[in-house]
Amino acid sequence: MEASEKRKEYWKKNLTITAILMVIWFVITYVIGYYARDLSFNFFGWPFAFYMGAQGSLILYIVIIWFYARYMNNLDIEYGVQEGEE
């Protein structure tokens, strides 16, 4: 495989995972936050909407960052562009 084709394939995978994670981020930030008002039960003494806005979304953001870092490290190794090895 030619180097430029390999580079295009790498960037296509990178942009695909970035787009997917951005859609998930959007859903967590706006969609769940918008509809959480309708959830009227208490969660550890707080309204569930408050919990989702204050704690639940932060946990999911950290999961997104962890997944992206892990995925990109594996992709870098697959294409031989990992950091720290010269």
C-alpha positions, 0 to 999 in steps of 0.5 A, spaced: 500 500 500 502 506 498 504 511 503 499 516 501 493 511 501 495 509 508 495 516 510 488 517 507 486 511 511 488 513 517 485 520 517 479 517 515 478 512 521 480 518 525 475 523 522 470 517 523 471 516 530 471 523 532 465 524 528 461 519 532 464 521 539 462 528 537 455 526 536 455 522 542 457 528 546 452 532 543 446 527 545 449 527 552 450 535 552 443 537 549 438 531 548 439 528 555 439 535 558 433 537 555 429 531 556 432 530 563 427 535 566 421 530 564 424 525 569 421 527 576 424 522 580 429 523 586 436 520 585 440 520 592 435 525 594 436 530 588 432 531 582 434 526 577 435 532 572 440 535 576 444 529 577 444 528 570 446 535 569 451 536 574 454 529 575 452 524 570 454 528 564 461 529 567 462 521 568 460 520 560 465 526 558 471 522 561 469 515 558 469 519 551 476 522 552 478 515 555 475 511 549 478 516 544 485 516 547 485 508 547 482 508 540 487 513 537 493 509 541 491 503 538 490 506 531 497 509 531 500 502 533 497 499 527 499 504 522 506 505 525 505 512 527 506 512 535 509 517 539 516 515 543 519 510 538 524 512 534 
